[in-house]
Amino acid sequence: MKNNEILPAISLRGLVVFPSMVLHFDVGRERSVNALKAATEGDGHIFLVAQKDASNADPEIDELYEIGVVAEVRQLLTTPDGSTRVLVEGLYRAKRVKTANRTEYLRFEVKPLPARNTALSDTTKTACRRALKNAFVDYAQITPKMPRELYDSIVGEEDCEKLFEKVVFNVVLKVEDKQRLLETNGTLNRIKTLIGMLTSELEIIETEMDIQEQVKEQVDKNQREYYLREQLRVISRQLGDGDSPQEEVERYIEQIAALGLSEDVTDKLVKEAEKLMKMSYSSQEAGVIRGYLDTVLELPWNERTKDKLDIAKVQKQLDKDHFGLAKVKERITETISVRALAPDIKGQIICLYGPPGVGKTSIGKSIAKALGRNYARISLGGVRDEAEIRGHRKTYVGSMPGRVIAALKQAKSMNPVILLDEIDKMSNDYKGDPSSAMLEVLDSEQNNAFVDHYLEIPVDLSDVLFITTANSLDTISPPLLDRMEVIELNSYTREEKFNIAKKHLLPKQLKKHGEKSATVKVSDKALYGIIDFYTKEAGVRKLERKIADICRKAAKRLVSGEKKVNVTDANLSDFLGVKKYLPEHLAAQDEIGLVNGLAWTSVGGTMLPLEVLVLDGTGKTEFTGSLGDVMKESAKIAVSLTRALADKYGIDKEFYKNKDIHVHAPEGAVPKDGPSAGVTLTTALVSALGGIPVRRDVAMTGEITLRGKVLAIGGLKEKAMAAYRAGVKTVCIPKENEPDIAELDEVVRQNVKFVVAEDIGTVLDAALVMPNCSPKKNGSIKKKKAISAEMSEKIPVLSAN
């Protein structure tokens, strides 16, 4: 056993040397050349070790294998090109123990590794020899570069150690594999490892040969097809057919493959394209197929926009584009928040329901802008054919895809915001029911594979954010309504209209008419005047038209020579003419049988005064003022309840026999209905029958029961604003509506007192002017005029106070 030696060393790139191996190689690195010179100056021994990364020109110590071979330098010469060539013979295996300090070349202390487990039984030797030769023969058969003499020398070798050395010296293995063989102890283990490597290498080579054979066959086939196609092109040019069908089909197939669709869809489209090969270029059916393929290829199959997930920026964008609409904005910011936490969530379906002109359509475009998505709008008003949604079969002349696919094509992305406008205006006829076709489109569980009749391939709509708009939910089929999340948009209040006009409509119209805020100035009181006296609507469309009228007349004045146009409350009639709507006002004094009710209309809230007159008669009850059936039933309940309250308020118990009662609601041409006038009717009856005046600055709303309970109503926001505009100081509302007070405008909550009533007694106590009540509660007419005058300076509301 030899002792440890300190030897110069060379790190080999892509090469592993074994004991007894004689080979020559070129040395280019200066450090390696210095190591060879040091070895020749000594005893000629050098330590050869492979490096782990062959591409590294200057490896560190830990990037070299620990085990290598001590070799003897047999020959060292310099070639004419200046490189160094060395001939070495491997002597024995050795392991690097530690590094000896040397800067000019590598120098290691190495420990010789003795050969262990070399003794084998005759049977084992024979088995190893046969197995290794068989593996080598198989390897040599598919490696034609091996010389015959070398092959015979290896096959004829009978010694296991020498057979291993000859095979490992002459087969192509990876550096890692040869290093593993070098490090393996024991003849049997080394032969087993080598046989496994040869078997694996054999499988790889066979696979490579199979691939090469397939590629060769494919190339031959492609060359044959190319030759035939070239012949067809020449024939087509000679015949004057113009574009070659083959070129056209190849172009279509390339574009289809580039889409990256599923295998089934790709096969279908390729088959459609290949039909063109068998058709004349100018045939009608070829034109249909071209139109179909062009439509499919124009769809944005792989295009998706990235959502903006910054809630603050989205909220700012929504607030910039629209005033109010808090529920819609909150819902959109919630959607963004969920998408930030769960990016894979599919698109939602939102239905914006409300009266015309409140911004349902425009908010859709604003939502798309805030989310950073593309936008498309589909108008469904008057659509009555199912094919409008699903498309026509491409066999029909003039067929085309449905509006949903057309919207995707227009939006140029697969995750746009699509606005389905006026979904409640769809109808149906003998051609089909489009609302039924919409069931699949608006179902997030099904629309991931929406099939248009024209395309006949599935399209994923699950990433689309659908927003529908409707003025009424009654005409939408229940299954379709069930698929949508309904957000109700109420009519705008007076304050909301003012802010919209000042912040959005007026700047928009000034820009549209080429004017500036410096040359045309509209005062706040003038805007309030337009809202109160020239428009009566739930939205702001008429308000925008009136502002446009002012801008046109202002433009005429500017062109005529005026430098600046000021529109104020005083000169508003010069621009818009006489007032079209008179303000609602209160009675001049507290009266018997006259009560201020409140009503909701599609254009906002309004005062609904009710009059009751008691006459001598036979117990008849008369209703006038276009009252509906529900309101008449409320009046009958009020009569019965008044009979129950007769003792408390000094009413003749026999009034239903000897008195005729006439109930009237002014503005008789306007139909009126609903149960919310129950408390108003009861108060008016008690006042008229008991001779008790009703406070003129009190308004009320609420449904009544036979036991005097006051039930909840709707539209409190609009009703409260109507009461505030009319100068009402106190509003009686049902107890169940108390939470709704928080949603009222701040100006209404500050100027109107709300009396919450569970039963009719609370309402009567607040409204009736009882004989023993304090005169301060009623107040003089003069004092009320002073209060109203003070209010009118803040907000221009006209009243008869």
Buried (B, 14 or more C-beta within 10 A) or exposed (E): EEEBBBBBBBBBBEBBBBBBBEBEBEBEBEBBBBBBBBBBEEEBBBBBBBBBEBEEEEBEEEEBBBBBBBBBBEEBEEEEEEEBEBBBBBBBBBBBBEEBEBEEBBBBBBBBBEEEEEEBEEEBBEBBBEBBBEBBEBBBEEBEEBEEEEBEEBEEBEEBBEBBBBBBBBBEBEBEBBBBBBBBBBBBEBBBBBBEBBBEBBEEBEEEEEEEEEEEEEEEEEEEEEEEBEEBBEEBEEEEBEEBBBEBBBEBBEBBEEBEBEEEBBEBBBEBBBEBEEBEBEEEEBEBBBBBBEBBBEBBBEBBBEBBBBBEEBBEBBBEBBBBBEBBBEBBBEBBEEBEEEEEEBBBBBBBBBBBBBBBBBBBBBBBBBBBBBBBBBEBEEBBBBBBBBBBEBEEEEBBBBBBBBBBBBBBBBBBBBBBBBBBBBBBEEEBBBBBBBBBBBBBEBBBEBEBBBBBBBBBBBBBBBBBBBBEBEBBBEEBBEBBEEBEBBBBBBBBBBBBBBBBBBEBBBEEBEBEEEBBBBBBBBBBBBBBBBBBBBBBBBBBEBBBBBBEBBBEBBEEEEEEBEBBBEEBEEBBEEBEEEBBBBBEEBBBBBBBBBBBBEBBBBBBBBBBBBEEBEEEBEBEBBBEEBBBEBBEBBBEBBBEBBEEBEBEEEBBEEBBBBBBBEEEEEEBBBBBBBBBBBBBBBBBBBBBBBBBBBBBBBBBBEEBBBBBBBBBBBBBBBBBBBBBBBBBBBBBBBEBBEEBBEBBBEBBEBBBBBBBEBBBEBBBBEEEEEEEEBBEEEEBEEBBEEBBEEBBBBBBB
